[in-house]
Amino acid sequence: MGVPEEEELKYTMDKISDNFSNYSAWHNRSILLSNLLTQQKKGFESKQKIFSEEFELVTQALFTDPSDQSGWFYHLWLLAQTSSPENPQLIALWPSNGAKLSLSSVREANDKQNTPFSFSSICCYSLKEGILPIVLFFNEPVKGLTPSSVSLNSDLVVGKDIQWRPLSVTNSGHSNCWVTYLEVSNLEYCSSQQFSVEISIPNTDDIVSRSGSIYNCPVNFTFTFEPNNIDSITKDTDLIHDPISWDCSEPLPSHVKPSCIHFDQLKITNALIQEESKWHLERLSDELDLFRELPDDNSKFAKLTLARLLLACAAIKSRGSSLIERRGYCEEALGLFNDLICLDPSHKRYYEDERSLVLMDQLTCNMESFMKYCSVQVLPNLAPLNHVQLCRLSLTRIGFVERLLWVQMLDLSHNNLRSIEGLEALQHLICLNVSNNQISSFTALKPLTEMLSLKVLDLSFNKIGAHPINTTRYVCPSPFSHKVEACEAFEECQKKHINVEEFWDAILFFKHVNLVQLGFEGNAIANKENFRTLVVTLNPSIKWLDGACVH
């Protein structure tokens, strides 16, 4: 019979007492505590008591020798245990609760009201394709969304199977973002008829996080869909009639702003979560005060831990309260990551990514301050598009996309983006500008193949094709799916004498998008023979390529 875990835990304490630098003892202690707390063994029923004692223990070690890494890693583990809810939470969705969706042209909007545009409903252009995406966004990756775990009731789906699928660049089965598509084509309706869609998620053992925690925060929401004149609008199969012009140097007009934005995340009102959050915030606030007094203020571990503590407090503050309360914590964390970029250049990219996430949080946490980045873009023969410009911010990574689910036109140009992971959640997006960034491969663009409404894409002046070895293939496992349609795409390109070995990733990308306008100049691959032929062959809907009319 093996040694009881309680005895093993005492043994780790003996080893740590002998030497604070014993990494194995700290590591084993985290595993043993996790098991004992999960099993709620005698003396381990209260997480608050146990974690308070552990914070005091590791703080002693850190203040004894701030340069030793062992204690910092254990402190990071403790921080992870006290900075997020124990169970997964639904934090955002699209369409939002109470939303009214329609498909109206500008002309129809003018006919209905004396104002330039009708803002009484959200113009959903995916309806033109006969589909209506529903997006659910969780605070951590989960699996198990099925028709039995997520109830969907509507006249639109009577007799039809609803399939939820994860939107993720990996094939793990877990994802923060899940989507289903309602088929709304060939509906029989009156001109003024509305359809109601109701979605309910009860307490369920089916929806599970990677750590094994189950979803236990029931939610119910409803939105309406008005298929006004879909038939007449979809007869005009072209959504974009004129090329889109991007210019991030122009100020956004102040007299028009995005409409019908249900911006805040879902409020978490579960009393138990609120009580846990109160203790977590008190504990982490005490840790903040301690680390601000740490004698070695140039320790990269101290600065990084302080930044993580600030962000943990910011995350807790947002539960059930206004997102604006995050801003003070974010401001201080930004300064710390800027310091770390200079202090520890060997990990510069990591700090830049973390800084970008904090900046995205700070910019989007409050609608009033975020409005200066938002506008309404008016295009010929279209209702206005909700437009967001996040240019020239030195972003290397995208975060907090759950706050952007309503965006239809997004400008991320002139940043330092190496990845666009996360944008797959924006199922409402029509136009995307990621020109003048650091994207180096088509595999980094995999999220775009999940966006069914995307019609306009500007990839100009990136680094696609500049590197003979594509390291993204090793960072992202299975970046593209080699399905039957992919093989057909290879055969189609071979008939046009296109080198499929050279362009395999480009073929897999363009096979899975349906673009009307593409900007690609300034990339090394754009100058290669047959690349233009490849794009036009696999995307017959293309009208404009690098500003020139294709046909």
LOLONU-600303 format. One line per field, with one value per residue (C-alpha): residue in three letters; x, y, z; residue number from 1. Coordinates in pm, 1 decimal, m for minus. Example, Ala and Ser with C-alpha at 12.3 -4.5 7.8 and 13.67 -1.06 7.14 Angstrom:
residues 2
aa	[ALA SER]
xx	[1230.0 1367.0]
yy	[m450.0 m106.0]
zz	[780.0 714.0]
i	[1 2]
END
This chain:
residues 551
aa	[MET GLY VAL PRO GLU GLU GLU GLU LEU LYS TYR THR MET ASP LYS ILE SER ASP ASN PHE SER ASN TYR SER ALA TRP HIS ASN ARG SER ILE LEU LEU SER ASN LEU LEU THR GLN GLN LYS LYS GLY PHE GLU SER LYS GLN LYS ILE PHE SER GLU GLU PHE GLU LEU VAL THR GLN ALA LEU PHE THR ASP PRO SER ASP GLN SER GLY TRP PHE TYR HIS LEU TRP LEU LEU ALA GLN THR SER SER PRO GLU ASN PRO GLN LEU ILE ALA LEU TRP PRO SER ASN GLY ALA LYS LEU SER LEU SER SER VAL ARG GLU ALA ASN ASP LYS GLN ASN THR PRO PHE SER PHE SER SER ILE CYS CYS TYR SER LEU LYS GLU GLY ILE LEU PRO ILE VAL LEU PHE PHE ASN GLU PRO VAL LYS GLY LEU THR PRO SER SER VAL SER LEU ASN SER ASP LEU VAL VAL GLY LYS ASP ILE GLN TRP ARG PRO LEU SER VAL THR ASN SER GLY HIS SER ASN CYS TRP VAL THR TYR LEU GLU VAL SER ASN LEU GLU TYR CYS SER SER GLN GLN PHE SER VAL GLU ILE SER ILE PRO ASN THR ASP ASP ILE VAL SER ARG SER GLY SER ILE TYR ASN CYS PRO VAL ASN PHE THR PHE THR PHE GLU PRO ASN ASN ILE ASP SER ILE THR LYS ASP THR ASP LEU ILE HIS ASP PRO ILE SER TRP ASP CYS SER GLU PRO LEU PRO SER HIS VAL LYS PRO SER CYS ILE HIS PHE ASP GLN LEU LYS ILE THR ASN ALA LEU ILE GLN GLU GLU SER LYS TRP HIS LEU GLU ARG LEU SER ASP GLU LEU ASP LEU PHE ARG GLU LEU PRO ASP ASP ASN SER LYS PHE ALA LYS LEU THR LEU ALA ARG LEU LEU LEU ALA CYS ALA ALA ILE LYS SER ARG GLY SER SER LEU ILE GLU ARG ARG GLY TYR CYS GLU GLU ALA LEU GLY LEU PHE ASN ASP LEU ILE CYS LEU ASP PRO SER HIS LYS ARG TYR TYR GLU ASP GLU ARG SER LEU VAL LEU MET ASP GLN LEU THR CYS ASN MET GLU SER PHE MET LYS TYR CYS SER VAL GLN VAL LEU PRO ASN LEU ALA PRO LEU ASN HIS VAL GLN LEU CYS ARG LEU SER LEU THR ARG ILE GLY PHE VAL GLU ARG LEU LEU TRP VAL GLN MET LEU ASP LEU SER HIS ASN ASN LEU ARG SER ILE GLU GLY LEU GLU ALA LEU GLN HIS LEU ILE CYS LEU ASN VAL SER ASN ASN GLN ILE SER SER PHE THR ALA LEU LYS PRO LEU THR GLU MET LEU SER LEU LYS VAL LEU ASP LEU SER PHE ASN LYS ILE GLY ALA HIS PRO ILE ASN THR THR ARG TYR VAL CYS PRO SER PRO PHE SER HIS LYS VAL GLU ALA CYS GLU ALA PHE GLU GLU CYS GLN LYS LYS HIS ILE ASN VAL GLU GLU PHE TRP ASP ALA ILE LEU PHE PHE LYS HIS VAL ASN LEU VAL GLN LEU GLY PHE GLU GLY ASN ALA ILE ALA ASN LYS GLU ASN PHE ARG THR LEU VAL VAL THR LEU ASN PRO SER ILE LYS TRP LEU ASP GLY ALA CYS VAL HIS]
xx	[0.0 133.7 216.1 m92.4 m90.3 m117.8 215.5 373.0 257.0 426.8 742.5 745.1 715.3 1021.2 1220.7 1113.3 1205.2 1552.8 1594.2 1357.1 1519.8 1389.2 1185.8 1071.6 924.8 728.2 605.2 496.8 326.7 105.0 m1.4 m70.7 m270.9 m481.1 m567.8 m645.1 m863.8 m1052.3 m1117.2 m1194.4 m993.5 m1012.3 m842.2 m864.8 m1230.4 m1164.2 m971.4 m961.3 m783.1 m538.5 m448.7 m402.7 m151.0 25.6 53.8 217.7 458.7 572.9 595.2 849.1 1054.9 1037.0 1139.3 1425.4 1574.2 1394.6 1634.9 1533.7 1285.9 1132.5 908.1 798.6 659.4 467.1 331.4 216.6 28.9 m139.7 m234.3 m404.2 m610.8 m741.7 m789.9 m1066.5 m1399.8 m1379.0 m1638.7 m1660.5 m1880.9 m2058.5 m1930.1 m2051.5 m2279.6 m2400.0 m2674.8 m2702.7 m3004.0 m3292.9 m3129.1 m3340.7 m3187.2 m3282.2 m3136.4 m3208.8 m3041.0 m2971.9 m3255.3 m3504.8 m3378.8 m3434.0 m3784.6 m3882.6 m3761.0 m3675.0 m3328.5 m3034.9 m3031.4 m3262.7 m3093.3 m3388.8 m3234.4 m2896.6 m2829.3 m2703.5 m2538.2 m2491.8 m2866.0 m2781.2 m2609.2 m2915.7 m2748.9 m2765.7 m2461.8 m2509.4 m2190.3 m2136.6 m1814.4 m1687.0 m1418.1 m1213.5 m1203.7 m1489.7 m1630.9 m1967.3 m2201.1 m2474.1 m2848.3 m2908.2 m2679.5 m2784.3 m3157.5 m3257.9 m3624.1 m3751.5 m3987.0 m3675.6 m3535.9 m3838.6 m3740.6 m3377.7 m3070.9 m2863.8 m2494.2 m2259.7 m1895.0 m1583.2 m1407.4 m1043.4 m713.6 m650.8 m847.5 m859.5 m1240.0 m1217.4 m1272.2 m1369.3 m1591.1 m1870.3 m2098.3 m2403.0 m2559.1 m2933.9 m3054.6 m3295.9 m3319.7 m3644.4 m3857.1 m4227.4 m4330.6 m4534.7 m4357.1 m4383.6 m4336.4 m4073.7 m3917.4 m3805.0 m3504.1 m3461.7 m3148.6 m3113.4 m2811.1 m2901.6 m2671.6 m2519.5 m2250.4 m2202.2 m2023.6 m1680.7 m1357.5 m1012.1 m963.2 m1285.6 m1502.3 m1864.6 m2083.6 m2315.0 m2441.7 m2777.2 m2853.4 m3139.9 m3153.6 m3377.6 m3339.2 m3570.2 m3512.8 m3710.5 m3658.1 m3790.7 m3758.3 m3470.6 m3576.7 m3566.1 m3230.9 m3060.9 m3151.2 m2863.4 m2592.8 m2315.0 m2275.4 m1987.4 m2050.2 m1745.4 m1392.1 m1341.4 m1085.2 m892.7 m721.3 m639.7 m496.8 m838.3 m1020.6 m1340.6 m1655.1 m1800.9 m2161.2 m2224.6 m2152.2 m2219.7 m2574.2 m2747.3 m2431.1 m2500.7 m2149.8 m2124.2 m2053.0 m2317.8 m2355.5 m2257.8 m2498.0 m2434.1 m2409.4 m2139.9 m1918.2 m1964.1 m1859.7 m1555.9 m1459.0 m1470.2 m1222.0 m1000.6 m979.6 m894.4 m622.9 m469.4 m487.5 m278.4 m29.9 m12.5 74.7 346.3 510.7 517.9 745.3 983.2 1338.7 1463.2 1245.7 1453.9 1376.7 1202.1 1016.7 889.3 771.4 607.4 431.8 315.9 175.4 m5.3 m147.5 m279.7 m443.6 m592.1 m745.9 m874.3 m1039.8 m1206.4 m1324.7 m1510.6 m1733.3 m2080.0 m1957.9 m1868.0 m1569.2 m1441.4 m1303.5 m1032.6 m870.0 m657.8 m508.4 m444.0 m261.0 m12.7 34.0 113.2 396.2 538.1 537.9 708.8 976.1 1013.6 1066.2 1375.4 1482.9 1459.1 1504.8 1546.7 1173.9 1068.9 807.5 629.4 610.9 492.6 209.3 110.1 127.7 m98.5 m359.5 m356.0 m388.6 m683.3 m846.2 m788.7 m921.5 m1236.3 m1334.8 m1558.6 m1785.6 m1752.6 m1374.9 m1389.9 m1620.1 m1330.2 m1213.5 m1561.4 m1765.7 m2029.6 m1891.3 m2135.3 m2093.1 m2296.4 m2610.8 m2549.9 m2685.1 m2414.9 m2140.8 m2018.7 m1653.9 m1363.6 m1012.2 m728.6 m435.2 m79.5 m102.8 199.8 m27.7 138.4 m162.3 m541.7 m739.7 m1081.2 m1254.8 m1570.3 m1624.7 m1603.5 m1863.4 m2081.6 m1807.1 m1862.8 m1557.9 m1224.2 m901.1 m591.3 m338.2 3.9 56.3 304.5 63.7 224.2 m100.0 m469.7 m585.1 m915.7 m1069.4 m1256.5 m1513.7 m1616.6 m1881.2 m2041.8 m1725.6 m1737.8 m1424.9 m1082.6 m762.5 m442.0 m201.4 140.9 185.1 428.2 219.6 460.3 251.3 m89.0 m108.2 m125.9 m442.6 m630.0 m884.3 m1011.9 m1131.9 m1394.0 m1549.4 m1830.5 m1928.2 m1577.7 m1571.8 m1296.8 m942.7 m629.2 m304.8 m75.3 279.8 317.9 592.2 407.7 649.1 959.4 1085.7 1178.6 1091.5 742.7 779.3 404.4 359.6 534.1 365.6 14.4 m48.8 m256.4 m294.1 m511.0 m740.5 m654.4 m1005.7 m1143.0 m1219.1 m855.1 m740.4 m979.9 m825.7 m479.0 m602.7 m769.7 m444.0 m238.8 m460.2 m355.1 13.5 43.7 318.0 111.9 420.4 527.7 180.3 20.0 m66.0 m197.6 m418.3 m563.1 m630.6 m794.6 m1003.3 m1179.6 m1253.0 m1497.9 m1356.9 m1470.1 m1172.1 m813.4 m507.5 m178.8 92.0 411.6 431.5 715.0 478.4 280.0 567.2 586.6 469.0 109.0 15.3 m244.5 m379.7 m408.7 m613.6 m854.9 m890.2 m981.7 m1179.8 m1393.2 m1593.3 m1288.3 m1360.5 m1064.3 m707.9 m463.2 m699.1 m732.7 m1048.1 m996.7 m1258.9]
yy	[0.0 342.4 630.1 844.5 1178.6 1358.5 1205.6 1294.7 1654.0 1668.8 1533.4 1816.4 2062.1 1906.9 1937.2 2298.0 2386.0 2242.7 2427.7 2685.9 2619.4 2261.4 2290.9 1926.2 1970.0 2279.6 2107.6 1790.0 2001.6 2166.7 1827.9 1677.4 1979.0 1971.6 1606.8 1651.2 1957.3 1785.9 1481.3 1708.6 1490.5 1566.3 1897.4 2000.9 2102.6 2478.3 2606.3 2954.8 2834.9 2613.2 2872.6 3146.8 2926.1 2840.7 3206.7 3283.7 2993.1 3082.7 3454.0 3370.5 3184.3 3466.5 3735.1 3514.6 3474.6 3677.5 3546.9 3180.7 3057.6 2764.5 2969.6 3197.6 2903.7 2782.3 3132.8 3137.1 2811.4 2956.4 3266.6 3053.1 2880.9 3210.0 3432.2 3258.8 3091.1 2723.6 2641.6 2757.6 3060.2 3188.8 3546.9 3662.6 3567.7 3680.2 3764.7 3922.7 3889.1 4096.9 4166.1 4225.1 4104.2 4189.6 4223.5 4567.0 4773.7 5143.6 5225.0 5032.1 5199.9 5540.3 5447.0 5342.3 5651.1 6012.2 5961.1 5844.3 5497.3 5279.0 5173.1 4981.3 4648.1 4493.7 4434.9 4076.9 4016.5 3643.7 3622.3 3695.9 3356.8 3194.1 3130.3 3281.4 3213.3 3187.1 3228.2 3129.1 3244.3 3095.4 3222.1 2904.1 2621.0 2373.8 2073.4 1899.0 2147.2 1934.8 1969.1 1805.1 2038.4 2356.7 2390.4 2589.1 2657.8 2834.9 2795.6 2820.5 2487.2 2262.8 1917.2 2015.6 1897.0 2167.9 2094.0 2299.1 2301.1 2450.2 2740.8 2666.3 2639.4 2304.8 1981.8 1919.5 1935.4 2214.2 2578.4 2910.3 2978.1 2758.6 2823.3 2681.2 2793.4 2820.3 2774.1 3055.5 3024.7 2926.8 3042.1 3097.2 3416.1 3732.5 4062.0 4175.9 3836.7 3790.1 3467.5 3428.5 3216.9 3109.8 2943.6 2792.6 2637.9 2465.5 2321.3 2031.7 1768.9 1759.4 2095.4 2040.3 2239.5 2093.3 2063.9 1861.0 2137.5 2136.8 2426.1 2530.3 2880.7 2851.1 3115.6 3189.6 3442.3 3531.8 3727.5 3793.1 3763.8 3951.7 3806.1 4121.0 4089.4 3842.6 3700.5 4038.2 4128.2 3796.1 3819.2 4066.1 3812.8 4069.2 4205.2 4441.7 4650.9 4879.0 4821.3 4902.5 5173.9 5156.1 5459.9 5443.5 5798.2 5957.6 6053.4 5866.1 6077.2 6186.9 6230.1 5860.6 5573.5 5198.4 5103.2 4819.8 4713.1 4496.7 4551.9 4422.9 4062.6 3852.3 3944.5 3660.7 3680.5 3343.3 3418.9 3156.1 3302.5 3650.6 3528.2 3345.5 3654.8 3867.9 3641.2 3606.0 3983.4 4035.5 3769.1 3899.9 4260.6 4157.1 3993.5 4313.4 4517.2 4268.9 4256.7 4632.8 4622.8 4362.9 4501.2 4391.9 4606.3 4510.0 4139.1 4022.9 3758.0 4020.2 4251.9 3967.5 3838.1 4188.6 4230.1 3896.3 3991.0 4316.3 4133.8 3873.7 4152.7 4314.2 3989.3 3943.5 4305.2 4252.6 3973.8 4113.7 4474.1 4729.7 4648.0 5000.5 4884.9 4697.7 5012.1 5112.9 4765.7 4748.1 5081.6 4968.2 4627.0 4794.9 4986.7 4667.3 4482.3 4779.6 4757.9 4382.6 4424.1 4633.2 4433.9 4085.2 4115.9 3738.9 3700.7 4015.6 3846.3 3694.5 4031.0 4199.7 3947.1 3997.2 4374.4 4349.2 4153.5 4412.7 4694.4 4521.0 4481.5 4845.8 4974.0 4762.6 4738.6 5045.4 5144.0 5516.3 5514.6 5250.6 5466.8 5674.3 5364.8 5293.8 5435.9 5348.0 5279.6 5363.6 5168.2 5199.4 4983.9 4856.7 4935.6 5088.6 4859.4 4863.5 4963.9 4941.0 5077.6 4949.3 5071.9 5167.5 5026.8 4792.3 4491.9 4152.8 3946.7 3977.0 3929.8 3989.9 3915.3 3831.7 4209.3 4241.9 3986.4 4268.3 4410.2 4393.1 4587.4 4563.0 4749.5 4607.9 4750.7 4892.3 4672.9 4391.4 4098.4 3759.5 3569.6 3643.9 3359.5 3449.0 3633.1 3315.7 3414.9 3719.0 3542.8 3878.6 4017.2 4116.9 4330.4 4277.5 4477.9 4325.1 4496.3 4614.2 4348.5 4060.3 3766.1 3520.9 3229.1 3113.3 2873.3 3178.7 3274.9 2952.9 3140.5 3325.8 3001.1 2978.5 3318.3 3252.8 3618.7 3747.7 3911.4 4175.3 4097.9 4312.8 4123.7 4373.6 4429.7 4132.3 3868.3 3580.0 3379.1 3557.5 3264.6 2928.4 2745.1 2797.8 2770.1 2818.2 2456.0 2346.9 2599.6 2513.9 2138.5 2042.9 2402.3 2294.2 1999.9 1778.7 1681.9 1557.9 1911.4 2002.9 1721.2 1848.3 2193.5 2047.7 1875.3 2195.0 2388.1 2121.0 2161.5 2529.4 2424.8 2561.6 2409.6 2255.2 2165.4 2528.6 2669.2 2391.8 2617.7 2893.8 2640.1 2511.7 2866.8 3007.4 2692.5 2768.7 3139.9 3316.1 3663.1 3945.6 4173.9 4084.4 4300.5 4110.4 4339.2 4372.5 4000.9 3794.8 3526.9 3780.8 3807.1 3434.6 3294.5 3167.4 3302.0 3536.6 3248.7 3038.0 3303.3 3357.0 2983.1 2894.3 3213.9 3268.4 3530.9 3764.9 4101.4 4310.1 4195.9 4457.3 4732.3 4614.2 4467.9 4097.3 4050.0]
zz	[0.0 m94.9 135.9 213.5 34.2 368.1 471.1 137.6 184.8 525.6 364.8 108.5 398.4 563.2 241.1 185.1 543.3 481.2 151.8 0.6 m339.4 m363.7 m684.4 m677.3 m329.7 m432.4 m748.8 m569.1 m303.9 m566.8 m706.4 m364.5 m248.1 m564.9 m504.8 m134.4 m193.4 m475.9 m255.3 43.4 277.1 649.8 719.5 354.2 332.0 324.7 24.3 171.6 485.8 297.0 33.0 294.4 475.0 148.8 46.7 381.9 337.3 m13.0 70.6 341.7 82.2 m172.3 74.8 196.6 m152.6 m425.4 m692.0 m648.2 m910.3 m719.5 m493.8 m778.5 m974.9 m671.3 m614.1 m977.8 m919.1 m608.6 m803.9 m1069.3 m797.8 m656.5 m961.4 m1155.3 m1076.8 m992.3 m1256.7 m1619.2 m1687.2 m1997.1 m2035.4 m2378.1 m2662.6 m3002.9 m3078.8 m2734.9 m2509.2 m2644.1 m2981.0 m3291.7 m3617.8 m3973.1 m4321.3 m4465.2 m4730.7 m4687.8 m4923.8 m4714.3 m4397.7 m4557.8 m4664.8 m4312.9 m4127.9 m4193.2 m4045.2 m4259.5 m4104.2 m3902.0 m3577.1 m3433.6 m3527.6 m3602.8 m3970.7 m3994.6 m4333.0 m4277.4 m4340.5 m4702.7 m4710.8 m4553.4 m4217.2 m3870.8 m3646.1 m3269.1 m3066.7 m2702.0 m2533.1 m2204.5 m1967.4 m2020.2 m2275.5 m2233.9 m2415.3 m2421.3 m2591.9 m2748.5 m2818.2 m2479.0 m2280.6 m2465.1 m2525.9 m2835.3 m2907.9 m3218.8 m3511.1 m3728.2 m3616.5 m3582.1 m3699.8 m3758.1 m3571.4 m3404.7 m3391.3 m3174.1 m3274.2 m3114.6 m3284.3 m3213.7 m3401.0 m3230.6 m3245.1 m2869.6 m2847.5 m2587.2 m2678.7 m2523.5 m2824.0 m2961.4 m3257.6 m3428.2 m3755.0 m3801.5 m4156.5 m4240.5 m4617.7 m4788.0 m4495.8 m4539.8 m4362.7 m4375.3 m4446.2 m4083.7 m3918.3 m3646.1 m3525.6 m3166.4 m3071.4 m2708.2 m2572.3 m2224.9 m2054.5 m1725.5 m1462.4 m1649.9 m1605.0 m1982.7 m2019.9 m1865.6 m1848.3 m1906.7 m1531.0 m1499.7 m1349.8 m1462.6 m1572.6 m1286.6 m1368.6 m1554.4 m1815.7 m2050.6 m2334.8 m2626.3 m2948.2 m3241.9 m3613.4 m3877.4 m4226.7 m4393.5 m4769.1 m4761.6 m5096.8 m5269.6 m5116.0 m5182.6 m5552.0 m5561.2 m5484.4 m5442.4 m5092.6 m5178.6 m5491.8 m5471.6 m5337.7 m4970.2 m4898.6 m4570.6 m4425.2 m4057.2 m4058.1 m4101.1 m3778.2 m3709.4 m3754.1 m3422.3 m3534.0 m3599.2 m3362.6 m3368.6 m3284.7 m3107.8 m2924.0 m2621.1 m2492.8 m2136.3 m2063.2 m1896.4 m1531.2 m1299.0 m1007.7 m848.0 m473.3 m412.0 m684.8 m540.2 m194.2 m334.3 m533.3 m218.9 m39.9 m347.8 m388.1 m21.2 m35.1 m357.7 m237.6 62.9 m173.6 m379.8 m72.4 22.2 m319.5 m348.7 m42.1 m187.8 m148.0 m493.7 m719.1 m1026.5 m996.1 m1311.7 m1111.0 m868.1 m1146.3 m1337.4 m1026.1 m938.2 m1290.2 m1264.3 m925.7 m1071.6 m1361.3 m1127.2 m918.4 m1237.7 m1345.5 m1006.1 m998.7 m1325.3 m1191.3 m1144.8 m1166.5 m1428.7 m1646.0 m1586.4 m1250.2 m1438.0 m1573.3 m1273.3 m1240.3 m1615.5 m1619.8 m1354.0 m1519.6 m1853.5 m1690.7 m1540.9 m1873.9 m2038.9 m1767.5 m1821.2 m2197.2 m2116.0 m1809.4 m1965.0 m2345.9 m2391.8 m2315.6 m2498.7 m2717.1 m2419.2 m2242.9 m2563.0 m2594.7 m2231.2 m2274.0 m2580.2 m2384.8 m2106.8 m2360.0 m2530.1 m2189.1 m2102.9 m2436.8 m2440.7 m2074.0 m2087.4 m2374.8 m2310.4 m2358.8 m2633.1 m2844.3 m2974.6 m3162.9 m3302.2 m3585.6 m3839.8 m4187.3 m4465.0 m4787.8 m5108.7 m5114.8 m4761.6 m4419.6 m4193.9 m4062.3 m3701.8 m3747.5 m3500.6 m3563.8 m3344.4 m3552.8 m3453.7 m3099.9 m3122.2 m3065.6 m3106.3 m3001.3 m2997.5 m2677.7 m2520.6 m2850.3 m2653.2 m2636.3 m3015.4 m3124.9 m3266.1 m3493.0 m3869.9 m3989.8 m3803.6 m3878.5 m3705.6 m3949.9 m3858.6 m3551.8 m3484.8 m3499.1 m3553.1 m3494.3 m3529.5 m3308.1 m3144.2 m3437.8 m3536.4 m3273.4 m3480.7 m3687.5 m3771.0 m3934.9 m4302.4 m4353.3 m4192.0 m4235.0 m4093.7 m4333.0 m4215.0 m3945.6 m3885.6 m4012.2 m4173.2 m4300.9 m4418.1 m4124.5 m3897.2 m4088.6 m4004.1 m3782.2 m4090.5 m4248.4 m3971.0 m4056.0 m4301.9 m4345.5 m4427.3 m4772.0 m4760.1 m4640.8 m4654.2 m4585.7 m4757.4 m4634.6 m4406.0 m4429.2 m4591.6 m4803.8 m4675.2 m4467.1 m4622.9 m4299.5 m4161.2 m3783.0 m3736.1 m3842.5 m3522.0 m3293.7 m3415.4 m3453.9 m3757.7 m3879.1 m4170.5 m4220.0 m4516.6 m4616.5 m4947.8 m5067.7 m5003.1 m5232.0 m5496.9 m5459.5 m5522.1 m5837.1 m5954.7 m5912.9 m6088.1 m6393.6 m6398.5 m6373.5 m6019.2 m5802.6 m5520.6 m5315.7 m5308.0 m5242.9 m5034.1 m4737.5 m4965.4 m5144.3 m4817.8 m4700.4 m5013.3 m5058.5 m4729.1 m4768.4 m4997.4 m5055.9 m5280.5 m5219.7 m5126.6 m5065.6 m5079.3 m5215.2 m5016.1 m4928.4 m5073.7 m5201.3 m5404.7 m5654.6 m5719.6 m6048.2 m6056.6 m5712.7 m5861.6 m6072.6 m5757.7 m5576.6 m5865.2 m5929.2 m5571.2 m5505.4 m5816.0 m5625.2 m5614.5 m5778.9 m5666.6 m5606.6 m5477.5 m5583.9 m5944.2 m6094.3 m6163.9 m6434.1]
i	[1 2 3 4 5 6 7 8 9 10 11 12 13 14 15 16 17 18 19 20 21 22 23 24 25 26 27 28 29 30 31 32 33 34 35 36 37 38 39 40 41 42 43 44 45 46 47 48 49 50 51 52 53 54 55 56 57 58 59 60 61 62 63 64 65 66 67 68 69 70 71 72 73 74 75 76 77 78 79 80 81 82 83 84 85 86 87 88 89 90 91 92 93 94 95 96 97 98 99 100 101 102 103 104 105 106 107 108 109 110 111 112 113 114 115 116 117 118 119 120 121 122 123 124 125 126 127 128 129 130 131 132 133 134 135 136 137 138 139 140 141 142 143 144 145 146 147 148 149 150 151 152 153 154 155 156 157 158 159 160 161 162 163 164 165 166 167 168 169 170 171 172 173 174 175 176 177 178 179 180 181 182 183 184 185 186 187 188 189 190 191 192 193 194 195 196 197 198 199 200 201 202 203 204 205 206 207 208 209 210 211 212 213 214 215 216 217 218 219 220 221 222 223 224 225 226 227 228 229 230 231 232 233 234 235 236 237 238 239 240 241 242 243 244 245 246 247 248 249 250 251 252 253 254 255 256 257 258 259 260 261 262 263 264 265 266 267 268 269 270 271 272 273 274 275 276 277 278 279 280 281 282 283 284 285 286 287 288 289 290 291 292 293 294 295 296 297 298 299 300 301 302 303 304 305 306 307 308 309 310 311 312 313 314 315 316 317 318 319 320 321 322 323 324 325 326 327 328 329 330 331 332 333 334 335 336 337 338 339 340 341 342 343 344 345 346 347 348 349 350 351 352 353 354 355 356 357 358 359 360 361 362 363 364 365 366 367 368 369 370 371 372 373 374 375 376 377 378 379 380 381 382 383 384 385 386 387 388 389 390 391 392 393 394 395 396 397 398 399 400 401 402 403 404 405 406 407 408 409 410 411 412 413 414 415 416 417 418 419 420 421 422 423 424 425 426 427 428 429 430 431 432 433 434 435 436 437 438 439 440 441 442 443 444 445 446 447 448 449 450 451 452 453 454 455 456 457 458 459 460 461 462 463 464 465 466 467 468 469 470 471 472 473 474 475 476 477 478 479 480 481 482 483 484 485 486 487 488 489 490 491 492 493 494 495 496 497 498 499 500 501 502 503 504 505 506 507 508 509 510 511 512 513 514 515 516 517 518 519 520 521 522 523 524 525 526 527 528 529 530 531 532 533 534 535 536 537 538 539 540 541 542 543 544 545 546 547 548 549 550 551]
END
